[in-house]
Amino acid sequence: MGRTLADLLRDRTDDQLVALFRLRPDLILPVPSDLSVVAERVQSRSSVARALDQLDRFHLEVLDAVRL
């Protein structure tokens, strides 16, 4: 069985999680009960859209190339 996003988040250090939440405060508001909830939020359509909105054209084109 593969690792889940929640598993990957659990492996992050406190400093790494703090950095993530500083960049994406929407992931912790309202306060989640655990990192499984954060993982669900990260994967939601609105969360992905928010993350993509912060990228410039070059990075969007790189993502598009990787997707193909």
Residue, then its C-alpha position, 0 to 999 in steps of 0.5 A: m500500500g502506498r503512502t498517503l499525503a497525510d503520511l507525508l505531512r506527518d513526516r514533515t518537521d514542525d518548521q516545515l509545517v509552519a512554513l507551509f501554513r504561513l504560505r497557505p493559511d487557508l489549510i488551517l482555518p478553521v483549525p483542523s482536527d488532524l493532518s488527515v483533514v489538512a491533506e483533504r484540504v490540500q487536495s480539494r479543487s478550491s485549494v489547488a486553484r488557490a495554489l495555482d493562482q499564486l504561480d507565474r506563467f513560466h511555472l504554470e507552463v512547466l506544470d502543464a508540460v509535466r502533466l503531459 
